[in-house]
Amino acid sequence: MSKGFLWFVQNNDKTDYVKLSVELARSIKKHNTHNNICIVTDKNTKIDNKIFDHVIVLEDDESINQNQKFSNEYKAFNLTPFTHTIKL
């Protein structure tokens, strides 16, 4: 059984979600050391931080032309590498 947190990280013109996700991951790693972290991103968002245990790059980004990137959220539980997932 694997446990972990999963969320989407897709930057837009106004917000650097990678930076925010690194801070969130640091907090999770500090208080939930037994859980892993998986982020789902698009091909245009660059992830250079090693704090994430899994980085999944979307093959089909349904929110590519949108500023608010919510169109891929329904894919979360099909993409998760964990048997028990907390979706953030």
FIKOLZA-1660 file (N, C-alpha, C; in steps of 0.1 Angstrom, whole numbers, plus 5000, padded with zeros to 4 digits):
% residues 88
   i   px   py   pz ch aa at
   1 5008 4988 5000  A  M  N
   1 5000 5000 5000  A  M CA
   1 5009 5012 5000  A  M  C
   2 5006 5021 4991  A  S  N
   2 5014 5034 4990  A  S CA
   2 5004 5046 4993  A  S  C
   3 5010 5056 5000  A  K  N
   3 5002 5067 5003  A  K CA
   3 5009 5080 4998  A  K  C
   4 5001 5089 4994  A  G  N
   4 5007 5101 4989  A  G CA
   4 4998 5113 4986  A  G  C
   5 5004 5124 4984  A  F  N
   5 4996 5136 4980  A  F CA
   5 4998 5139 4965  A  F  C
   6 4988 5144 4959  A  L  N
   6 4989 5147 4944  A  L CA
   6 4982 5160 4942  A  L  C
   7 4988 5168 4933  A  W  N
   7 4982 5180 4929  A  W CA
   7 4988 5184 4915  A  W  C
   8 4981 5193 4908  A  F  N
   8 4985 5198 4895  A  F CA
   8 4993 5211 4896  A  F  C
   9 5003 5212 4888  A  V  N
   9 5012 5223 4888  A  V CA
   9 5013 5228 4873  A  V  C
  10 5005 5238 4870  A  Q  N
  10 5005 5244 4857  A  Q CA
  10 5006 5259 4858  A  Q  C
  11 5017 5265 4855  A  N  N
  11 5019 5279 4856  A  N CA
  11 5010 5286 4846  A  N  C
  12 5006 5299 4850  A  N  N
  12 4999 5308 4840  A  N CA
  12 5007 5321 4840  A  N  C
  13 5002 5331 4833  A  D  N
  13 5008 5344 4832  A  D CA
  13 5010 5351 4845  A  D  C
  14 5002 5348 4855  A  K  N
  14 5002 5356 4867  A  K CA
  14 5009 5349 4879  A  K  C
  15 5009 5335 4879  A  T  N
  15 5013 5328 4891  A  T CA
  15 5023 5317 4888  A  T  C
  16 5033 5317 4896  A  D  N
  16 5044 5306 4895  A  D CA
  16 5040 5295 4905  A  D  C
  17 5032 5285 4899  A  Y  N
  17 5028 5274 4908  A  Y CA
  17 5039 5265 4911  A  Y  C
  18 5049 5265 4904  A  V  N
  18 5061 5256 4908  A  V CA
  18 5067 5261 4921  A  V  C
  19 5069 5274 4922  A  K  N
  19 5074 5279 4934  A  K CA
  19 5065 5276 4946  A  K  C
  20 5052 5278 4944  A  L  N
  20 5043 5276 4955  A  L CA
  20 5042 5261 4959  A  L  C
  21 5044 5252 4949  A  S  N
  21 5044 5238 4951  A  S CA
  21 5056 5233 4958  A  S  C
  22 5067 5239 4956  A  V  N
  22 5079 5235 4963  A  V CA
  22 5077 5238 4978  A  V  C
  23 5071 5250 4981  A  E  N
  23 5069 5253 4995  A  E CA
  23 5059 5244 5002  A  E  C
  24 5048 5240 4994  A  L  N
  24 5039 5231 4999  A  L CA
  24 5045 5217 5002  A  L  C
  25 5053 5213 4993  A  A  N
  25 5060 5200 4994  A  A CA
  25 5070 5200 5006  A  A  C
  26 5076 5211 5008  A  R  N
  26 5085 5212 5020  A  R CA
  26 5077 5210 5033  A  R  C
  27 5066 5217 5034  A  S  N
  27 5057 5215 5045  A  S CA
  27 5052 5201 5047  A  S  C
  28 5048 5195 5037  A  I  N
  28 5043 5181 5037  A  I CA
  28 5055 5172 5042  A  I  C
  29 5066 5173 5036  A  K  N
  29 5078 5165 5040  A  K CA
  29 5082 5167 5054  A  K  C
  30 5080 5179 5060  A  K  N
  30 5083 5181 5074  A  K CA
  30 5073 5175 5083  A  K  C
  31 5060 5175 5080  A  H  N
  31 5050 5170 5089  A  H CA
  31 5044 5156 5086  A  H  C
  32 5047 5151 5074  A  N  N
  32 5042 5138 5069  A  N CA
  32 5053 5130 5063  A  N  C
  33 5063 5126 5070  A  T  N
  33 5074 5120 5064  A  T CA
  33 5072 5106 5058  A  T  C
  34 5061 5100 5061  A  H  N
  34 5058 5087 5056  A  H CA
  34 5050 5087 5043  A  H  C
  35 5046 5099 5038  A  N  N
  35 5039 5101 5026  A  N CA
  35 5048 5106 5015  A  N  C
  36 5044 5102 5002  A  N  N
  36 5051 5107 4991  A  N CA
  36 5043 5119 4984  A  N  C
  37 5050 5125 4975  A  I  N
  37 5044 5136 4967  A  I CA
  37 5045 5134 4953  A  I  C
  38 5033 5136 4946  A  C  N
  38 5033 5135 4931  A  C CA
  38 5027 5148 4926  A  C  C
  39 5033 5153 4916  A  I  N
  39 5027 5165 4909  A  I CA
  39 5025 5161 4895  A  I  C
  40 5014 5167 4889  A  V  N
  40 5011 5165 4875  A  V CA
  40 5012 5179 4869  A  V  C
  41 5020 5179 4858  A  T  N
  41 5023 5192 4851  A  T CA
  41 5021 5190 4836  A  T  C
  42 5023 5201 4829  A  D  N
  42 5023 5201 4814  A  D CA
  42 5037 5202 4808  A  D  C
  43 5038 5201 4795  A  K  N
  43 5051 5201 4789  A  K CA
  43 5058 5215 4789  A  K  C
  44 5050 5225 4792  A  N  N
  44 5056 5239 4792  A  N CA
  44 5061 5243 4805  A  N  C
  45 5057 5236 4816  A  T  N
  45 5061 5240 4829  A  T CA
  45 5074 5232 4833  A  T  C
  46 5084 5239 4836  A  K  N
  46 5097 5233 4840  A  K CA
  46 5098 5230 4855  A  K  C
  47 5101 5217 4858  A  I  N
  47 5102 5213 4872  A  I CA
  47 5117 5210 4874  A  I  C
  48 5124 5218 4882  A  D  N
  48 5138 5215 4885  A  D CA
  48 5141 5211 4899  A  D  C
  49 5131 5210 4907  A  N  N
  49 5133 5207 4921  A  N CA
  49 5131 5192 4924  A  N  C
  50 5140 5186 4932  A  K  N
  50 5140 5172 4935  A  K CA
  50 5132 5168 4947  A  K  C
  51 5124 5178 4953  A  I  N
  51 5116 5175 4965  A  I CA
  51 5104 5166 4961  A  I  C
  52 5100 5166 4949  A  F  N
  52 5089 5158 4945  A  F CA
  52 5093 5143 4942  A  F  C
  53 5085 5134 4947  A  D  N
  53 5088 5120 4945  A  D CA
  53 5084 5115 4931  A  D  C
  54 5074 5120 4926  A  H  N
  54 5069 5117 4912  A  H CA
  54 5065 5130 4905  A  H  C
  55 5069 5131 4893  A  V  N
  55 5065 5142 4884  A  V CA
  55 5059 5135 4871  A  V  C
  56 5046 5137 4869  A  I  N
  56 5039 5132 4857  A  I CA
  56 5037 5144 4848  A  I  C
  57 5041 5142 4835  A  V  N
  57 5039 5152 4825  A  V CA
  57 5027 5148 4817  A  V  C
  58 5017 5156 4816  A  L  N
  58 5005 5153 4808  A  L CA
  58 5008 5152 4793  A  L  C
  59 5003 5141 4787  A  E  N
  59 5004 5140 4773  A  E CA
  59 4994 5148 4766  A  E  C
  60 4982 5149 4771  A  D  N
  60 4971 5156 4766  A  D CA
  60 4966 5167 4775  A  D  C
  61 4970 5179 4774  A  D  N
  61 4967 5190 4783  A  D CA
  61 4954 5197 4778  A  D  C
  62 4943 5195 4785  A  E  N
  62 4930 5200 4781  A  E CA
  62 4929 5215 4785  A  E  C
  63 4938 5220 4792  A  S  N
  63 4937 5234 4796  A  S CA
  63 4947 5243 4790  A  S  C
  64 4953 5239 4779  A  I  N
  64 4964 5246 4773  A  I CA
  64 4961 5260 4769  A  I  C
  65 4948 5263 4765  A  N  N
  65 4944 5276 4761  A  N CA
  65 4937 5284 4772  A  N  C
  66 4937 5279 4784  A  Q  N
  66 4930 5285 4795  A  Q CA
  66 4940 5292 4805  A  Q  C
  67 4936 5303 4811  A  N  N
  67 4944 5309 4821  A  N CA
  67 4943 5302 4834  A  N  C
  68 4931 5297 4838  A  Q  N
  68 4928 5289 4850  A  Q CA
  68 4928 5275 4846  A  Q  C
  69 4938 5267 4851  A  K  N
  69 4941 5254 4846  A  K CA
  69 4933 5243 4854  A  K  C
  70 4920 5242 4852  A  F  N
  70 4912 5233 4859  A  F CA
  70 4907 5221 4851  A  F  C
  71 4909 5222 4838  A  S  N
  71 4903 5212 4829  A  S CA
  71 4909 5198 4830  A  S  C
  72 4921 5196 4836  A  N  N
  72 4927 5183 4838  A  N CA
  72 4924 5177 4851  A  N  C
  73 4918 5184 4860  A  E  N
  73 4916 5179 4874  A  E CA
  73 4909 5165 4875  A  E  C
  74 4900 5163 4866  A  Y  N
  74 4893 5150 4866  A  Y CA
  74 4902 5138 4864  A  Y  C
  75 4914 5140 4859  A  K  N
  75 4923 5129 4856  A  K CA
  75 4931 5124 4868  A  K  C
  76 4930 5131 4879  A  A  N
  76 4939 5129 4891  A  A CA
  76 4939 5115 4895  A  A  C
  77 4928 5109 4897  A  F  N
  77 4928 5095 4903  A  F CA
  77 4932 5084 4893  A  F  C
  78 4932 5088 4880  A  N  N
  78 4937 5078 4870  A  N CA
  78 4952 5079 4869  A  N  C
  79 4957 5091 4872  A  L  N
  79 4972 5093 4870  A  L CA
  79 4980 5090 4883  A  L  C
  80 4973 5090 4894  A  T  N
  80 4981 5088 4907  A  T CA
  80 4989 5075 4907  A  T  C
  81 5001 5075 4912  A  P  N
  81 5009 5063 4914  A  P CA
  81 5006 5056 4927  A  P  C
  82 4997 5062 4936  A  F  N
  82 4995 5057 4949  A  F CA
  82 4982 5049 4950  A  F  C
  83 4982 5040 4960  A  T  N
  83 4969 5033 4962  A  T CA
  83 4960 5041 4971  A  T  C
  84 4966 5050 4979  A  H  N
  84 4958 5059 4988  A  H CA
  84 4963 5073 4985  A  H  C
  85 4954 5081 4979  A  T  N
  85 4958 5095 4974  A  T CA
  85 4950 5106 4981  A  T  C
  86 4957 5116 4985  A  I  N
  86 4951 5128 4990  A  I CA
  86 4953 5138 4979  A  I  C
  87 4942 5142 4972  A  K  N
  87 4943 5152 4961  A  K CA
  87 4942 5166 4967  A  K  C
  88 4952 5174 4964  A  L  N
  88 4952 5188 4969  A  L CA
  88 4949 5197 4957  A  L  C
% end
